[in-house]
């Protein structure tokens, strides 16, 4: 399947601040920053749990905005992601809850990042 992916952000500092905070409840953190001499002077950072799998690159934001869903280990982590993302400057795009039209245990939350991308945290486990 997909090995890694990424997006561009016009305001890379704002994007890094947002993702640092929003990803913390999912145990996702910045694991790499590409030396600027290899990126035409643009900042490029990679996030993941064990290796970089989601990259942020300084540059014009994609149009139209994109959607990414990140795995959450528990429903509580989805809730924490949502709250952290809102506090970090994201906008509500769907409060945490069951989305039975996907499947009976689909629990997700949606937030628009500072560039307007739809960022989701989802847990597929039954509530325990």
Secondary structure, DSSP 8 states (H G I E B T S, - for coil): ----EEEEESSHHHHHHHHHHHHHTTT-EEEEE--GGGTTT--EEEEESSSEEEEEEES---SS--EEEEE-SSHHHHHHHHHHHHHTT-EEEEEEEE-TTT-TT-EEEEEE-TTS-EEEEEE-S---
